[in-house]
Amino acid sequence: MSDTPHRYNDTERAAVYRAIRERRDMRDFRPDPVDPDTLRRLLEAAHRAPSVGLMQPWRFIRITEHVLRQKIHALVEQERKLTATALGERGDEFMRLKVEGILSCGEVLVAALADGRERHVFGRRTLPEMDLASVACAIQNLWLAARAEGLGLGWVSLFDPETLTRLLDMPPGSKPVAVLCLGHVEVFYPEPMLETEKWTRARPLDELVFANTWGNTKAPR
């Protein structure tokens, strides 16, 4: 393997890959509060994410009122039932899955797209959805940093965005992307929860990497 002066040392590289490998979408939390300095570090990590045109479209709303948490939980529960109906014969199986930890985690954050995004053209003229990709990068940064800090994070997307927008008094043009459950956990899942629950299996990398044309999985010569 070729070396480069910009390469991290073995220990540092191993820590980065370990955080990526052991990151989990968590649903089971302890109610212990998250240390404020740690929370600040995690948000700083999110804020250092790449964003197209340096537009930084992410906004994070920290939910500190218990009543507001309960209302968000109710929105998720409503969508959970509607999703079960849409799943047809797998609906009952879906209802047995634990899909969020809103009422039990130490912190709830809502990650959202900012308003006024239409004025950002750089990198978005033909791909306007790159603002959403940028927010996803910020969430992933936060997720990996949380794992390094020993904290779990769960991404909840079961909610009606227009209802949550009104609930949080968000401006026109903004949009909630994720309800993030953050906090202490007893253990990290040894594999993705949906695999443990036999809902689905992750596909191997070699099925998803193509050479030159779509669907060509043969290694280039």
KAGIWO-V755090 format. One record per run of one state. SS is the DSSP state (helix for helix, strand for strand, loop for the rest). FROM is the first residue (numbers start at 1). LEN is the number of residues. If there is no record, write none. Layout:
{{SS & FROM & LEN} {SS & FROM & LEN}}
This chain:
{{loop & 1 & 9} {helix & 10 & 13} {loop & 23 & 2} {strand & 25 & 1} {loop & 26 & 10} {helix & 36 & 12} {loop & 48 & 4} {helix & 52 & 3} {loop & 55 & 3} {strand & 58 & 6} {loop & 64 & 2} {helix & 66 & 21} {loop & 87 & 1} {helix & 88 & 8} {loop & 96 & 11} {strand & 107 & 7} {loop & 114 & 3} {helix & 117 & 3} {loop & 120 & 10} {helix & 130 & 19} {loop & 149 & 3} {strand & 152 & 5} {loop & 157 & 4} {helix & 161 & 7} {loop & 168 & 7} {strand & 175 & 9} {loop & 184 & 9} {helix & 193 & 4} {loop & 197 & 8} {helix & 205 & 3} {loop & 208 & 14}}
